[in-house]
């Protein structure tokens, strides 16, 4: 039981870090996202992950982008405005398994630096 709890805690931390990383890379603010934006992106990730598997399927990713676009965070509005959901999803889904893992979001941020 302790191993499962530790694993879940580590996965939760990874998801949190990945969401914060994508928020940073997606914001127009050169200094990075504000604390409020980080919290919003985290909440949007959790809300969009309807099945709770900590990965975003394409439909969940669309919801994630739309929630962040509605909040005026980063470049999410541009993705929505130009209907570039598929292209954005493809750039993030490095292993082409049809899911965006938190690690893939973190990798996107590293590539953008």
N, C-alpha and C positions, 0 to 999 in steps of 0.2 A: 504494500500500500504506500509506503514511503517513497519507493522508486517512482510510482505513478504520479504522486503529488509533486515530486521534484521535477519530473519530466514536464508536467503541465505548467508548473511555475516557470521553467526555462522557456517553454514554448510561448507563454504569455509575454515574457520579457522580449523574446525575439520579435514577436508581432508588434509590440509597442515600439521597439527600436526601428523596425522597418517602416512603420507608419510615420514615425517622426522623421526618418530619413527622406522618405518620398515627399513629405510636406516641405522639408527644407529645400530639396532640389526643385520642387514645383512652384515655389513662391517667387514672385517678382522682386521681393525685397532682398537686396544683396546681403543684408545682415542675417538672413534666415527668417524663419517664421516666428511670430510672436508666441508667447505662452498660450494665449487664447486660441490661435490658429492650430497649434500642436494638439491641444485638447479637442478641438473640433474635428481635425483629421482623424484622430484616434477614434472618436465617437462615430464618425462616418464609416470608418473601416469596419468597426464592430457591427454597426447597423446594416451595412451592405452585405456582410457575411451571413446571409440568411440561414444557411445550413450549419453554421457554427464550426466549420472544419478548419478555420484560420487560413484558408486559401480563398482566392476570389476566382470564381468562374466568370466567363465573359459577361453574363447578365448581371452578376454581382458587381463586376468592375464598372459597368455602365452606371449602375446605381451609385457607386462610390464616387465616380467622376461628377455625376449630376449633383450629389449632395454638396461636394466641395465647390462646384461651380456656383450653386445657389448661394453659398456662403461667401463667394468672391475670393476664394483662396487660390493663390498661384495661377498657374496656366490651365487649370481645369476648365475654366470658361472657354478657352480657346479650343480645347479638345471637343467640347460640346458644340460650340458655335460652328465648327467646320465638320462636325460629324466624324471625327477621326478616332472614334473609340477602338475600332479594329486595329488600326495602325499602332496606336498607343499600346494596346494590349499585346500585340505581336512583339513590340520592342522590349516589353518587360518580361514576357513569357520566354525566357531563354532556352528552357529545355523542351519547349513546344509540346507540353503535355496538356494544354488547354486550361491550366490553372496558374494563377499568380501566387507564388509563395512569398512569405515575408522576406526570405533571403534574396529573391529576385528583385524586390523593391529596393533592398539595401544595395545590391549590385548596380542597379540603375544609377543610384546616387553617386557611387564611386566612379562610374563611367563619365558622369557629367562634370566631375571636378577637374 
